[in-house]
Amino acid sequence: MAPGFLQRSSWAISDHRVSRFGPSSRWSNKDMDPVLPEDRTWTTWDYVAYWISDATNAAVWQLASSMLAVGLSWRQALPAIAVGNIIIAIVMVLNGTIGARLHVAFPVLNRSSFGFWLSYFSVVSRVILAMFWFGIQTFTGSECVYQMLKAIWPSVAHIPNRLPESSHITTVGMMCYFLYWLIQFPMMFISPQNIRHFFTVKGVIVPFAWLSMLIWAFVKVPPKTSLEPLHTTLSGGTFSWAWLSALNSALGIYATLSVNIPDFTRYAKNEKAQYIQLFIIPVAFTLIGFVGIAVTSAGEVLYGEVLWDPLRLIDRWDNRAAAFFASFSFILATIGTNISANSLSAANDMTVLFPNYINIKRGQIICAIIGGFLSFMSGYTVFLGPFAGIMVVDYWFVHQGKVDVPAMYDPRGRYRYWNGINWRAAVTLLVSITPTLPGLINNINPKIPVGNASFLFNIAWLYGFFSAGSVYLVLSKAFPPHETFMDKAILADDIPDSFDESSSQDHIDEKEKVEVLTTAAP
């Protein structure tokens, strides 16, 4: 007989409760259910802190400064960042309002647009993407740990490497990677309702640290010397495509959250609390972009090369105390981003895949273990644009906000479409993703020539979002999904909480639950 811990039942969630919405408790758990009124705690200031926290992210700094490396001037790079984040902010609020209104997470919400079973394609895609990006952010965090250790013990820089060159990491790099992983791992145990306090702390400390770096840059190298002489080396079509590529990069850096922002806005006290995203996202990200460009430009004058990675810039500093505290700010920045954009997103998605065994806490732990040892490429935006476009068009234009929340938990409900697949969404994905795949292949392996198809990849998010939205709208108007249309929305709060959460699963009459849900439906 197998040991107890090897038995599937021993891994079932101990505090599992029967869902109020599905025909069976198999389809949900406490973390998947719509957020209860008492748990809707996020205010406007929490979303301000959240986005300031996410904007102060090494990847945002690197994105802005790397635009200089491809030949754009800072006057051309900043508008690309600003326009990209204005577009993302609009999509963020459109999808975020759905989460704040329905109080459900992205994996459940997108069943209404993709169909119950096809929605798993977008969910699995998001899990994979979040895990890979978790690994990338963890590597960035390991660089921060290295700089902090080197600031305390300079001899760390001289630790001999015992790993082969083919491993693409050094002995000290591996050590710092595991140290950072251990530092951030305890954060996986904090609930989404309480993690907002960490974002507030990060949103205060990190901006002050980065402002100090900006002041250092201006003192060391006046803007007239570092910024004024910078002019683009590009012209004509080459410049246009480079600028569009920069715009797409600005869109892509948080394209993931534009899809799964309901994972966070479902905790909003009300819809209006998350409207601030429309303002804070472009302002915060553009300002951080300028800081990255200004400090990188000063570094180019001081050190003779474009150090678009801020940790490489810090590595050049002689002031060990400054290097330590600057690296500490980047550790805070990276941990916050890894939680908000990666581990929590992956955890929400995994709860839908295995609701009997995975809750948000377990999902974050799985993401930390698996994602900590993966790496990926940014080309995944070819999928994210279409996902976001379909979600926006389906809720706001096709169903006009009239959706059935309980039906999102029922595989045989109104969102079953055709065998659980909304064929309109399937055709839309095929049409919007396929043209960008050659460019994605070339992005993975530049040795494979794809001709002019690579240019379309440079605007993959824009093309995917608008082409998917247009195709899906046309198909939905030409072939309306009448079975999903309603006179008014059925929200979570409309369903009577007639089931005692303290009761065990064995004492719940599932047939009674179905009858209650049927009564609530029009």
C-alpha positions as CSV (number, residue, x, y, z in Angstrom):
1,M,0.0,0.0,0.0
2,A,1.4,3.4,-1.0
3,P,2.4,5.8,1.8
4,G,-0.2,8.4,2.8
5,F,1.6,11.3,1.2
6,L,1.5,9.5,-2.2
7,Q,-2.2,9.2,-2.2
8,R,-4.1,11.7,-4.2
9,S,-6.6,12.4,-1.4
10,S,-3.8,13.5,0.9
11,W,-3.0,16.5,-1.4
12,A,-6.6,17.7,-1.6
13,I,-7.1,21.2,-0.2
14,S,-8.0,20.8,3.4
15,D,-10.1,24.0,3.6
16,H,-11.9,23.2,0.4
17,R,-15.5,24.4,0.3
18,V,-18.2,23.7,-2.2
19,S,-18.6,26.3,-4.9
20,R,-21.8,28.3,-4.8
21,F,-21.7,28.5,-8.6
22,G,-20.8,25.2,-10.4
23,P,-23.0,22.2,-10.7
24,S,-20.3,20.4,-8.6
25,S,-17.5,21.3,-6.2
26,R,-15.1,19.9,-8.8
27,W,-15.2,23.1,-10.7
28,S,-14.1,25.6,-8.1
29,N,-12.6,26.3,-4.7
30,K,-12.5,29.2,-2.3
31,D,-9.8,31.1,-4.3
32,M,-11.7,30.7,-7.6
33,D,-15.1,31.8,-6.3
34,P,-16.1,35.4,-6.8
35,V,-14.5,37.6,-4.1
36,L,-16.8,38.1,-1.1
37,P,-17.8,41.7,-0.2
38,E,-15.7,41.6,3.0
39,D,-12.6,40.7,1.0
40,R,-12.9,43.5,-1.5
41,T,-10.3,45.7,0.2
42,W,-8.3,47.3,-2.6
43,T,-8.7,51.1,-2.8
44,T,-7.6,53.7,-5.3
45,W,-4.4,54.3,-3.3
46,D,-3.7,50.5,-3.4
47,Y,-3.8,50.6,-7.2
48,V,-1.6,53.7,-7.2
49,A,1.0,51.9,-5.0
50,Y,0.6,48.7,-7.1
51,W,1.5,50.5,-10.4
52,I,4.2,52.6,-8.9
53,S,5.6,49.3,-7.5
54,D,5.3,47.6,-10.9
55,A,6.8,50.6,-12.8
56,T,9.9,50.6,-10.6
57,N,11.0,47.4,-12.3
58,A,14.4,46.6,-13.7
59,A,12.8,45.4,-17.0
60,V,11.1,48.9,-17.5
61,W,14.5,50.6,-16.8
62,Q,16.2,48.2,-19.3
63,L,13.5,48.6,-21.9
64,A,13.9,52.4,-22.0
65,S,17.6,52.4,-22.0
66,S,18.0,49.6,-24.5
67,M,16.1,51.8,-27.1
68,L,19.2,54.0,-27.1
69,A,21.3,51.0,-28.1
70,V,19.2,50.4,-31.2
71,G,19.7,53.9,-32.5
72,L,16.7,55.9,-31.2
73,S,17.3,59.2,-29.4
74,W,15.8,59.8,-26.0
75,R,13.3,62.3,-27.5
76,Q,12.1,59.5,-29.8
77,A,12.2,56.7,-27.2
78,L,10.1,58.5,-24.5
79,P,7.0,59.1,-26.8
80,A,7.1,55.4,-27.8
81,I,7.0,54.5,-24.1
82,A,4.3,57.0,-23.4
83,V,2.0,56.0,-26.3
84,G,2.5,52.3,-25.6
85,N,1.5,52.7,-21.9
86,I,-1.5,54.9,-22.8
87,I,-2.8,52.1,-25.0
88,I,-2.1,49.5,-22.3
89,A,-3.7,51.6,-19.7
90,I,-7.0,51.8,-21.7
91,V,-7.0,48.1,-22.2
92,M,-6.1,47.6,-18.5
93,V,-9.1,49.6,-17.4
94,L,-11.5,48.0,-19.9
95,N,-10.6,44.5,-18.7
96,G,-10.0,45.7,-15.1
97,T,-13.5,47.0,-14.9
98,I,-14.9,43.6,-15.8
99,G,-13.0,42.1,-12.8
100,A,-14.1,44.9,-10.5
101,R,-17.7,44.5,-11.6
102,L,-17.9,40.7,-11.6
103,H,-15.3,40.0,-8.9
104,V,-14.0,36.9,-10.7
105,A,-10.4,36.1,-11.9
106,F,-9.2,36.0,-15.5
107,P,-9.3,32.2,-15.8
108,V,-13.0,32.1,-15.0
109,L,-13.9,35.3,-16.8
110,N,-12.6,34.3,-20.2
111,R,-14.9,31.3,-20.3
112,S,-17.6,33.7,-21.4
113,S,-15.7,34.7,-24.5
114,F,-13.6,31.6,-25.4
115,G,-16.1,28.9,-24.3
116,F,-15.7,26.7,-21.2
117,W,-13.1,24.4,-22.7
118,L,-11.3,26.6,-25.2
119,S,-10.6,29.0,-22.3
120,Y,-8.1,26.5,-21.0
121,F,-5.8,27.3,-24.0
122,S,-5.4,30.9,-22.8
123,V,-5.1,29.8,-19.2
124,V,-2.3,27.2,-19.9
125,S,-0.6,29.8,-22.2
126,R,-0.7,32.3,-19.3
127,V,0.7,29.7,-16.8
128,I,3.6,28.9,-19.1
129,L,4.4,32.6,-19.8
130,A,4.2,33.5,-16.1
131,M,6.6,30.7,-15.1
132,F,9.1,31.6,-17.8
133,W,9.1,35.3,-16.8
134,F,9.4,34.3,-13.2
135,G,12.7,32.6,-14.1
136,I,13.9,35.7,-15.9
137,Q,13.0,38.0,-13.0
138,T,14.7,35.6,-10.6
139,F,17.9,35.9,-12.7
140,T,17.7,39.7,-12.5
141,G,17.2,39.3,-8.7
142,S,20.3,37.1,-8.6
143,E,22.3,40.0,-10.1
144,C,21.1,42.2,-7.3
145,V,22.2,39.7,-4.7
146,Y,25.6,39.5,-6.3
147,Q,26.1,43.3,-6.2
148,M,25.0,43.4,-2.6
149,L,27.4,40.6,-1.6
150,K,30.2,42.2,-3.6
151,A,29.6,45.5,-1.8
152,I,30.0,43.8,1.6
153,W,32.7,41.4,0.6
154,P,34.6,42.5,-2.5
155,S,36.3,39.1,-2.6
156,V,33.0,37.6,-3.9
157,A,34.0,38.9,-7.4
158,H,37.0,36.6,-7.3
159,I,35.3,33.3,-6.4
160,P,36.6,30.8,-9.0
161,N,34.1,29.4,-11.5
162,R,33.8,25.6,-11.3
163,L,31.0,25.3,-13.9
164,P,31.6,24.5,-17.6
165,E,31.1,27.4,-20.1
166,S,28.2,25.5,-21.7
167,S,26.1,26.0,-18.5
168,H,26.0,29.8,-19.3
169,I,26.2,30.6,-15.5
170,T,29.1,30.8,-13.1
171,T,29.5,29.3,-9.7
172,V,28.9,32.6,-7.9
173,G,26.0,33.3,-10.3
174,M,24.4,30.0,-9.3
175,M,24.9,30.7,-5.6
176,C,23.3,34.2,-6.0
177,Y,20.4,32.7,-8.0
178,F,19.5,30.3,-5.2
179,L,20.0,32.9,-2.5
180,Y,17.6,35.3,-4.3
181,W,15.1,32.4,-4.8
182,L,15.2,31.7,-1.0
183,I,14.7,35.4,-0.2
184,Q,11.6,35.7,-2.3
185,F,10.1,32.3,-1.6
186,P,8.4,33.3,1.8
187,M,6.5,36.0,-0.1
188,M,4.6,33.2,-1.9
189,F,2.7,32.6,1.3
190,I,1.1,36.1,1.5
191,S,-2.5,36.4,0.4
192,P,-3.6,38.7,-2.5
193,Q,-5.6,40.8,0.0
194,N,-2.5,41.4,2.1
195,I,0.3,41.6,-0.5
196,R,-0.9,45.1,-1.3
197,H,0.9,46.3,1.8
198,F,4.2,45.1,0.3
199,F,3.5,47.0,-2.9
200,T,3.0,50.1,-0.8
201,V,6.4,49.7,0.9
202,K,8.1,49.0,-2.4
203,G,6.2,52.0,-4.0
204,V,7.8,54.3,-1.4
205,I,11.3,53.0,-1.0
206,V,12.2,52.2,-4.6
207,P,11.2,55.5,-6.3
208,F,13.3,57.4,-3.8
209,A,16.3,55.2,-4.5
210,W,15.9,55.6,-8.2
211,L,15.4,59.3,-7.8
212,S,18.7,59.4,-6.0
213,M,20.4,57.6,-9.0
214,L,18.9,60.2,-11.3
215,I,20.3,63.0,-9.2
216,W,23.7,61.2,-9.2
217,A,23.6,61.0,-13.0
218,F,22.8,64.7,-13.4
219,V,25.5,65.7,-10.9
220,K,28.2,63.5,-12.5
221,V,27.2,64.4,-16.0
222,P,25.0,67.4,-16.7
223,P,22.1,66.8,-19.1
224,K,23.6,69.1,-21.7
225,T,26.5,66.6,-21.9
226,S,24.6,63.3,-21.5
227,L,21.3,63.9,-23.2
228,E,21.6,66.9,-25.6
229,P,24.1,65.4,-28.0
230,L,22.1,62.2,-28.4
231,H,20.5,62.1,-31.9
232,T,19.1,59.2,-33.8
233,T,21.3,57.4,-36.2
234,L,18.3,56.1,-38.1
235,S,16.2,57.5,-40.9
236,G,13.4,56.7,-43.3
237,G,11.8,53.3,-43.1
238,T,14.5,52.0,-40.8
239,F,13.6,54.6,-38.3
240,S,9.8,54.0,-38.6
241,W,10.1,50.3,-38.0
242,A,12.6,50.8,-35.1
243,W,10.1,53.2,-33.5
244,L,7.2,50.8,-34.0
245,S,9.3,48.0,-32.6
246,A,10.0,50.2,-29.5
247,L,6.3,50.9,-29.2
248,N,5.5,47.2,-29.4
249,S,8.2,46.5,-26.7
250,A,6.6,49.1,-24.5
251,L,3.2,47.4,-25.0
252,G,4.6,44.0,-24.5
253,I,6.3,44.5,-21.2
254,Y,2.9,44.5,-19.4
255,A,0.8,42.9,-22.1
256,T,0.4,39.9,-19.7
257,L,-1.4,42.0,-17.1
258,S,-3.7,43.6,-19.6
259,V,-5.1,40.1,-20.0
260,N,-5.2,39.0,-16.4
261,I,-5.7,42.3,-14.6
262,P,-9.1,41.0,-13.3
263,D,-7.0,38.8,-11.0
264,F,-6.3,42.0,-9.1
265,T,-9.3,44.3,-9.8
266,R,-11.7,41.7,-8.5
267,Y,-10.4,42.7,-5.0
268,A,-11.4,46.4,-5.6
269,K,-13.9,48.0,-3.2
270,N,-15.8,49.3,-6.2
271,E,-15.3,49.9,-10.0
272,K,-14.1,53.4,-9.6
273,A,-11.2,52.3,-7.4
274,Q,-9.3,50.9,-10.3
275,Y,-10.0,53.8,-12.8
276,I,-6.8,55.5,-11.6
277,Q,-4.9,53.0,-13.7
278,L,-5.7,55.1,-16.8
279,F,-3.6,57.9,-15.3
280,I,-1.0,56.3,-13.2
281,I,0.2,53.7,-15.7
282,P,1.4,56.1,-18.5
283,V,2.8,58.6,-16.0
284,A,4.7,56.2,-13.8
285,F,6.1,54.1,-16.7
286,T,7.1,57.1,-18.7
287,L,8.9,58.7,-15.8
288,I,10.8,55.5,-15.0
289,G,11.6,55.2,-18.6
290,F,13.2,58.7,-18.5
291,V,15.2,57.8,-15.4
292,G,16.5,54.7,-17.1
293,I,17.5,56.7,-20.2
294,A,19.1,59.6,-18.3
295,V,21.2,57.3,-16.0
296,T,22.2,55.1,-18.9
297,S,23.2,58.2,-20.9
298,A,25.3,59.4,-18.0
299,G,26.9,56.0,-17.7
300,E,27.8,56.1,-21.4
301,V,29.7,59.3,-20.9
302,L,31.4,58.0,-17.7
303,Y,32.3,54.5,-18.8
304,G,32.3,54.7,-22.6
305,E,29.6,52.2,-23.3
306,V,25.8,51.9,-23.2
307,L,25.1,50.0,-19.9
308,W,21.4,49.5,-20.4
309,D,21.4,46.9,-17.6
310,P,21.4,49.0,-14.3
311,L,23.1,46.2,-12.4
312,R,26.1,46.4,-14.8
313,L,26.2,50.1,-14.2
314,I,26.2,49.6,-10.4
315,D,29.0,47.1,-10.9
316,R,31.2,50.0,-12.0
317,W,30.7,52.1,-8.8
318,D,33.5,52.4,-6.3
319,N,31.1,53.5,-3.5
320,R,30.3,50.2,-1.9
321,A,27.5,51.6,0.3
322,A,25.8,53.2,-2.7
323,A,26.1,50.0,-4.6
324,F,24.6,48.0,-1.8
325,F,21.5,50.2,-1.2
326,A,20.9,50.7,-5.0
327,S,21.0,46.9,-5.5
328,F,18.7,46.5,-2.5
329,S,16.2,48.7,-4.2
330,F,16.3,46.6,-7.3
331,I,15.8,43.5,-5.2
332,L,12.6,45.0,-3.8
333,A,11.6,46.0,-7.3
334,T,12.1,42.5,-8.7
335,I,10.4,40.7,-5.9
336,G,7.3,42.9,-6.2
337,T,7.1,42.4,-10.0
338,N,7.7,38.7,-9.7
339,I,4.7,38.4,-7.4
340,S,2.3,40.8,-9.1
341,A,3.0,39.9,-12.7
342,N,4.1,36.3,-12.5
343,S,3.5,34.1,-9.4
344,L,0.0,35.4,-8.6
345,S,-1.0,35.3,-12.2
346,A,0.2,31.7,-12.6
347,A,-1.4,30.7,-9.3
348,N,-4.8,32.1,-10.3
349,D,-4.5,30.1,-13.6
350,M,-3.5,26.9,-11.9
351,T,-6.5,27.0,-9.5
352,V,-8.7,26.6,-12.5
353,L,-6.8,23.7,-13.9
354,F,-6.8,21.7,-10.6
355,P,-9.3,23.4,-8.2
356,N,-9.4,20.4,-5.8
357,Y,-5.7,20.5,-5.3
358,I,-4.4,23.9,-6.0
359,N,-5.3,27.2,-4.4
360,I,-3.5,30.5,-4.8
361,K,-0.8,29.8,-2.2
362,R,0.0,26.4,-3.6
363,G,0.0,27.8,-7.1
364,Q,2.6,30.4,-6.2
365,I,4.8,27.8,-4.7
366,I,4.6,25.6,-7.8
367,C,5.4,28.6,-9.9
368,A,8.4,29.4,-7.7
369,I,9.8,25.9,-8.0
370,I,9.2,25.3,-11.7
371,G,9.5,28.9,-13.0
372,G,12.7,29.4,-11.1
373,F,14.5,27.1,-13.5
374,L,13.2,28.3,-16.8
375,S,14.0,31.1,-19.3
376,F,12.0,32.4,-22.2
377,M,11.7,35.1,-24.9
378,S,9.5,38.2,-25.1
379,G,8.0,37.0,-28.4
380,Y,5.0,35.5,-26.6
381,T,3.2,38.8,-27.1
382,V,1.9,37.4,-30.4
383,F,-0.7,35.5,-28.2
384,L,-1.4,38.2,-25.6
385,G,-2.7,40.8,-28.0
386,P,-5.4,38.6,-29.5
387,F,-6.4,37.3,-26.0
388,A,-6.9,40.9,-24.8
389,G,-8.7,42.0,-27.9
390,I,-11.2,39.1,-27.7
391,M,-11.9,39.7,-24.0
392,V,-12.5,43.5,-24.5
393,V,-14.8,43.1,-27.6
394,D,-16.8,40.1,-26.1
395,Y,-17.7,41.9,-22.8
396,W,-18.2,45.4,-24.0
397,F,-19.5,45.1,-27.6
398,V,-20.9,41.6,-28.0
399,H,-22.5,40.9,-24.6
400,Q,-22.6,44.6,-23.6
401,G,-21.8,43.7,-20.0
402,K,-24.7,41.3,-19.7
403,V,-23.0,38.1,-18.6
404,D,-23.9,35.2,-16.3
405,V,-21.3,34.7,-13.6
406,P,-22.6,31.4,-12.2
407,A,-22.6,30.0,-15.8
408,M,-18.9,30.6,-15.9
409,Y,-18.5,27.8,-13.4
410,D,-20.7,25.3,-15.3
411,P,-19.2,23.2,-18.1
412,R,-22.8,22.6,-19.3
413,G,-24.0,26.2,-18.9
414,R,-24.7,28.9,-21.4
415,Y,-21.0,29.4,-22.2
416,R,-20.6,25.9,-23.5
417,Y,-21.1,27.2,-27.1
418,W,-20.2,24.2,-29.4
419,N,-18.7,21.4,-27.2
420,G,-17.2,24.0,-24.9
421,I,-15.6,25.9,-27.7
422,N,-16.6,29.3,-29.0
423,W,-15.7,28.7,-32.7
424,R,-15.7,32.5,-33.3
425,A,-12.8,32.9,-30.8
426,A,-11.0,29.9,-32.3
427,V,-11.2,31.3,-35.8
428,T,-10.1,34.7,-34.5
429,L,-7.1,33.3,-32.8
430,L,-6.1,31.4,-36.0
431,V,-6.5,34.5,-38.2
432,S,-4.7,36.9,-35.8
433,I,-1.8,34.7,-34.5
434,T,-0.8,32.8,-37.7
435,P,0.7,35.8,-39.6
436,T,3.0,36.7,-36.7
437,L,4.4,33.1,-36.3
438,P,7.2,33.4,-38.9
439,G,8.5,36.5,-37.1
440,L,8.3,34.6,-33.8
441,I,10.3,31.7,-35.3
442,N,12.9,34.2,-36.5
443,N,13.0,35.8,-33.0
444,I,13.8,32.4,-31.5
445,N,16.3,31.5,-34.2
446,P,17.5,34.4,-36.3
447,K,19.3,32.0,-38.6
448,I,15.9,31.0,-40.1
449,P,15.0,33.7,-42.8
450,V,11.4,34.8,-42.9
451,G,11.7,37.8,-45.2
452,N,9.4,40.8,-44.5
453,A,7.3,38.7,-42.1
454,S,9.7,39.8,-39.4
455,F,8.3,43.4,-39.7
456,L,4.9,42.2,-38.7
457,F,6.4,40.6,-35.6
458,N,7.7,44.1,-34.6
459,I,4.1,45.2,-34.1
460,A,2.8,41.9,-32.9
461,W,0.8,43.2,-30.0
462,L,-0.9,46.0,-31.9
463,Y,-1.6,43.7,-34.9
464,G,-2.9,40.9,-32.6
465,F,-5.1,43.2,-30.5
466,F,-6.8,45.1,-33.3
467,S,-7.0,42.3,-35.8
468,A,-8.5,39.9,-33.2
469,G,-10.9,42.5,-31.9
470,S,-12.1,43.3,-35.4
471,V,-12.5,39.7,-36.7
472,Y,-14.2,38.6,-33.5
473,L,-16.7,41.4,-33.6
474,V,-17.5,40.7,-37.3
475,L,-18.0,37.0,-36.6
476,S,-20.1,37.6,-33.5
477,K,-22.4,40.1,-35.4
478,A,-22.7,37.8,-38.4
479,F,-23.3,34.7,-36.4
480,P,-24.6,35.9,-33.0
481,P,-24.3,33.5,-30.1
482,H,-27.9,33.9,-29.1
483,E,-27.7,31.2,-26.4
484,T,-25.4,33.4,-24.4
485,F,-27.4,36.6,-24.6
486,M,-29.3,37.9,-21.6
487,D,-31.7,40.8,-20.7
488,K,-29.5,41.7,-17.7
489,A,-26.3,40.4,-16.0
490,I,-26.4,37.8,-13.2
491,L,-23.6,38.7,-10.7
492,A,-22.2,36.8,-7.8
493,D,-24.0,39.0,-5.3
494,D,-27.3,38.0,-6.9
495,I,-26.9,34.4,-5.8
496,P,-28.2,33.7,-2.3
497,D,-25.5,32.3,0.0
498,S,-27.7,29.4,1.1
499,F,-24.9,27.0,1.8
500,D,-23.1,26.9,5.1
501,E,-19.3,27.2,4.4
502,S,-18.6,25.2,7.6
503,S,-20.5,22.2,6.3
504,S,-18.5,19.4,4.8
505,Q,-18.7,18.5,1.2
506,D,-20.4,15.3,2.0
507,H,-23.4,17.1,3.6
508,I,-24.1,19.4,0.6
509,D,-26.9,18.5,-1.7
510,E,-25.5,19.3,-5.1
511,K,-29.0,18.9,-6.7
512,E,-30.3,21.6,-4.4
513,K,-27.5,23.9,-5.5
514,V,-28.4,23.4,-9.2
515,E,-32.0,24.3,-8.4
516,V,-31.0,27.5,-6.7
517,L,-28.8,28.5,-9.7
518,T,-31.6,27.6,-12.1
519,T,-34.0,29.8,-10.2
520,A,-31.6,32.8,-10.4
521,A,-31.2,32.4,-14.2
522,P,-33.6,34.3,-16.5
